[in-house]
Amino acid sequence: MKRFVIERDIPGIGEFSVTELCGAARASNQALANIGPSIQWVHSYVAAGKTFCIYLAESEEEIRRHSEESGIPVSNITEVSQVIDPLTANN
C-alpha cells in the first residue's frame, strides 16, 4: 500500500470536544470497515482549523471514497514518496 497525507480543512476542529472527535473517529472507522482492507487510517494531527491524516491505501481513489462514505471532507491528498527521521543520518 502507498502512504498518503490527507489535509482536511475543518473550521474550528482544534476546539472540538473529545466527544466530537470521537464521533469523527467513529464515522471514519465505519467507512473503513465498509471499504475493507485496501485502506488503513494510521493517525491524525489536529490543528486549529485543519487536520493532517496519515493513511495507507491502494490509491487516491480509496481516500476519496473514504471521504464520501465518512462525510469527512478532503482538501488535499499527497502521496508520500519516502519517510526520513533522525536515524536516516546514520545510513
C-alpha positions in Angstrom: 0.0 0.0 0.0 1.0 3.6 -0.5 1.3 6.2 2.3 -0.7 9.4 2.0 -1.0 12.7 3.9 -4.6 14.0 3.8 -5.3 17.6 4.6 -8.8 18.3 5.8 -10.0 21.9 6.2 -12.4 21.7 9.1 -13.1 25.2 10.7 -12.7 25.1 14.5 -11.7 21.4 14.7 -8.9 22.4 17.1 -11.7 23.4 19.6 -13.7 20.2 19.2 -14.5 18.3 22.4 -13.3 14.8 22.9 -16.9 13.7 22.3 -16.9 15.4 18.9 -13.6 14.0 17.9 -14.8 10.5 19.0 -17.8 10.9 16.7 -15.5 11.8 13.8 -13.3 8.8 14.5 -16.4 6.5 14.7 -17.5 7.8 11.3 -14.0 7.2 9.8 -13.8 3.7 11.3 -17.3 2.8 10.0 -16.3 3.9 6.5 -13.0 1.9 6.7 -15.0 -1.2 7.7 -17.3 -0.8 4.8 -14.5 -0.3 2.3 -12.3 -3.1 3.5 -8.6 -3.8 3.8 -7.5 -1.6 0.9 -7.3 1.4 3.2 -6.0 2.0 6.7 -6.0 5.1 9.0 -2.7 5.4 10.8 -3.3 8.6 12.8 -4.2 12.3 12.5 -2.8 15.6 13.8 -5.4 18.1 14.8 -4.6 21.8 14.4 -6.7 25.0 14.7 -8.8 24.6 11.6 -7.3 21.6 9.8 -6.3 18.0 10.3 -3.4 16.2 8.7 -4.2 12.5 8.5 -1.8 9.7 7.6 -3.4 6.8 5.7 -2.2 3.7 3.9 -4.2 3.0 0.8 -4.1 1.3 -2.6 -4.9 4.5 -4.3 -6.0 8.2 -4.0 -9.5 7.0 -5.2 -9.7 4.9 -2.0 -9.0 8.0 0.1 -11.8 9.9 -1.8 -14.2 7.0 -1.3 -13.5 7.1 2.4 -14.2 10.8 2.5 -17.6 10.3 0.7 -18.6 7.4 3.0 -17.5 9.1 6.2 -18.7 12.6 5.4 -15.3 13.9 6.4 -14.0 16.4 3.7 -10.7 16.2 1.9 -8.9 19.4 0.9 -5.6 17.9 -0.4 -4.1 14.4 -0.8 -0.4 14.0 -1.1 1.3 10.7 -1.7 4.4 10.2 0.4 7.4 9.0 -1.6 9.8 8.4 1.3 9.9 8.8 5.1 13.0 10.1 6.9 13.8 10.7 10.6 16.8 11.5 12.7 18.1 7.9 12.3 18.3 8.4 8.5 21.5 10.4 9.1 23.2 7.1 10.2 22.8 5.4 6.8 
